[in-house]
Amino acid sequence: MDLSTVETPCLVLDRGKLEKNIASINQRMATLGVNLRPHGKTAKNIDILKMALDGQQGGITVSTLKEADYYFSHGITDMVYAVGIAPVKLNRIAGLIKKGASITILLDSIAQAKFVAAKGQEHGLTIPALIEIDCDGHRSGVTLDDPLLVDIGHVLHREKGMALRGVLTHAGGSYQCQTVEAIRAIAETERHTAVACSEVLRQNGLPCPIVSVGSTPTASYAEDLTGITEVRAGVYMFYDLVMAGLGVCKERDIAISVLASVIGHQKRKNWVITDAGWMALSRDRGTASQKVDQGYGTVCNLNGDPLDDLIVSATNQEHGIISDRSGGALAWDSFEIGSMVRVLPNHACATAAMYDRYYVTDGSTEISDVWHRVNGW
Ligand SMILES: Cc1ncc(COP(=O)(O)O)c(C=O)c1O
């Protein structure tokens, strides 16, 4: 089957780029001497996670229990569920543990520690937990200077039904960096904060075998990971325009694109209309705060070659508007009604979430495989 024959909009995955992206992070981690615990939230597909696990110890990160169920059913047992735990999810987690999964949860409060302990006791299980650390004010977690860190540690260690496994932090602030030097600095803050928290726990007589850090920007620019036992990252498998804007990859490295059909011309406005609106591209406007605002995505031809200065400048639910960023006239012959273009996404996780499958290519327009995604919760 050829891309030109599939119904649009749909999601295309360039296998060669995927393999190259995975190999380059794996190489970095090998050089830095740290295990990679790939995040399954971007790909949500077992074939891709198996590639990402090449040369690693075999554990992954998940962002939903649906991913956990799915990856476990495909033979992956060691998982960190890296979203703060809620009580209503614990029966499902207990079910996975009883079936043989080694699933570690995340928390940053005494309240969570208490309900996890109660659920562990109810099921006769020891639920492993990591304490979430806030290294950059990005989202959740306990800060290094907060006595709560040791207090939670003691509850996790003391109470039956759960076990303290270590600390986890995510330098989400790296997505807002303006320079590569700033990413390097935040990578070191991420490392240093996680290691310092692990030392505080150990000084207080508490175990801390896992010291987990990670984001694609910091994984790409960390220069030293001393004291870190694992790095988590997910978006590096595909990359996206936000990562390209940060200097983490080049636009040509982006492995996924949305295939769209040209459905109209607005010649007086210099617009091409496609069938890929925000339902197909997502509403993510992550490049809006970067040096170059890429609208809803940059435009390539059917072969995936970038068309200079063309972006999806506006979207409705099922309509995309392509225009020239510099206001130049469009080459109408290249956009015949019914022809196809490919759009590179701002945020790979958000765009891919709109689809239930990947049309896999080997660089040409020939579809070599169809891989499914596990969306939802
Ligand atoms: C807890 C956690 N770890 C790791 C990651 C992976 O980061 P990235 O998407 O930059 O690869 C994320 C991303 O949201 C995350 O929330």
The ligand as an SDF file (V2000), in Angstrom:
LIG
                    3D

 16 16  0  0  0  0  0  0  0  0999 V2000
    7.4930   12.0240   34.9950 C   0  0  0  0  0  0  0  0  0  0  0  0
    8.0270   12.1350   33.6050 C   0  0  0  0  0  0  0  0  0  0  0  0
    9.1720   11.5150   33.2890 N   0  0  0  0  0  0  0  0  0  0  0  0
    9.6830   11.5670   32.0570 C   0  0  0  0  0  0  0  0  0  0  0  0
    9.0660   12.2650   31.0460 C   0  0  0  0  0  0  0  0  0  0  0  0
    9.6600   12.2010   29.6520 C   0  0  0  0  0  0  0  0  0  0  0  0
    9.9960   13.3880   29.1410 O   0  0  0  0  0  0  0  0  0  0  0  0
    9.9880   13.6940   27.5560 P   0  0  0  0  0  0  0  0  0  0  0  0
    8.5740   13.7930   27.1350 O   0  0  0  0  0  0  0  0  0  0  0  0
   10.7040   15.0130   27.5120 O   0  0  0  0  0  0  0  0  0  0  0  0
   10.7230   12.6190   26.8910 O   0  0  0  0  0  0  0  0  0  0  0  0
    7.8680   12.9560   31.3360 C   0  0  0  0  0  0  0  0  0  0  0  0
    7.1790   13.7490   30.3150 C   0  0  0  0  0  0  0  0  0  0  0  0
    6.1780   14.3350   30.4990 O   0  0  0  0  0  0  0  0  0  0  0  0
    7.3330   12.8720   32.6480 C   0  0  0  0  0  0  0  0  0  0  0  0
    6.1700   13.4820   32.9730 O   0  0  0  0  0  0  0  0  0  0  0  0
  1  2  1  0
  2  3  1  0
  2 15  2  0
  3  4  2  0
  4  5  1  0
  5  6  1  0
  5 12  2  0
  6  7  1  0
  7  8  1  0
  8  9  2  0
  8 10  1  0
  8 11  1  0
 12 13  1  0
 12 15  1  0
 13 14  2  0
 15 16  1  0
M  END
$$$$
